[in-house]
Amino acid sequence: MNICLIGAGYVGLVSAVCFAEMGHNVICVDKDEHKISLLNQGIVPIYEPGLLELMNINVEAGRLYFTENISEAIKESLFIFIAVGTPQDEDGSADLRHVLSVAEIIGREINSFKIIVNKSTVPVGTAKNVKNIIISEIQKRRIDNIDFDIVSNPEFLKEGDAINDFMRPDRIIIGVERKDSEELMKELYFHFVKNGNPIIFMDIKSAELTKYASNAMLATRISFMNELSSLCDIIGADIEKIRIGIGTDKRIGMSFLYSGLGYGGSCFPKDVQALSKTMKDFHLNPNLLNAVESINKEQRIRFLKKIITRFENNIVGKTFTVWGLSFKPKTDDIRESPAAHLINMLTDAGAHVNVSDPEALKYSNLCLRNLESISLFKDKYLSLKDSEALVIATEWSQYRNPDFELMKLNMKRNIIFDGRNQFEPEKMTQLGWEYHCIGRSN
Ligand code: UGA
């Protein structure tokens, strides 16, 4: 089947590559000339395990190509996926500028029956707006025999595991009104659900809301655990034991219950706020979502206070090492990274920070301030030089089994603040470390 993906960002690019891998003919379009030129040279502008290899295989096989020519891409495809960014607007709502401008272009270029599939994360009602814009553009062309349909197909892939999430999804959500479009969408995704996982069809509004509900639910679980972790810290209970204790209840399940520095990234913070804004627009009070967001922000402040308190409320001129800059492991994405927020708060308080990260250091200028108080190190051991304490901010696998004795050689004191609960407190004490983590008795 001929597919065009508009937007070669995370979602667009991964979807394009995976659809091609399943045998479809895919054109991936972006208006960013530089990005298209990189992709055409076989360079992936983001760090995502496995993406580069799979992309090149499919380009070579002739199933995937990249272009800036949106007009050609629209004309040659039956399915047109909108996968452009919906960044946060000043008031917390999703900024739909890119989505709506793509709708206008589709209306100007559409030449035969198309299924226009929205994959961008958009508030309820956007499909209807997109439809109206396309209709109005077609009317301007004074033609009336072009049929099209709008479908909502939110994406649930996670950065770092994007290929696996797309190729073997837990479920595929499709909001659709017409039966013929439902059948075509079923055919399009046939190979992705051979593992028996369902394609769930529903009305368009519910599909649009399912995306926000899913991210907000996951963020809520994280904030719930983080809120409990403060109580654990005070009463001496262990949040890790509690995680296992509740997660083994099948009704609760194990995932997204890790307490830490809070959630970050380009999705949870933005989507929690956008859903909250939608509720306010309908005169509802988003009490729970507000709490989820404020707990998330408080969590890193609480952690910072732990560090500052340990140093008698004065970290001015002291050097700390932070391992991790990306918002989570296996990505170089620094958007809303809890690690970056923490580093900024440390330098604001007068500390010097040595930062190490396997992939994200190249973006330090974009997310860190007080750059004169920052030193960057590719090597995690070298980054410990003259450090009062190590702070673990992102749980890269490279940090799981460090040589603790080698670490001591470089540091001023044997202190670790672990914002991702990577080690057993008792074992760390035995190894001669002063170990502070989150919600665990120490
Ligand atoms: C998230 C969702 O998991 C995807 O399903 C969704 O498609 C995507 O947003 C999106 O809307 O595009 P992603 O932002 O890539 O994916 O990252 P996650 O793995 O969900 O992690 C988000 C944040 O939560 C990270 O900062 C992570 O460290 C944190 N987290 C995650 C915790 O603090 N505790 C946990 O137990 C799990």
Residues whose N, C-alpha, C, O or C-beta is under 5 A from the ligand:
A	BS01	UGA	E155 F156 L157 K158 E159 I222 F256 L257 Y258 G260 G262 Y263 G264 G265 S266 C267 F268 F327 K328
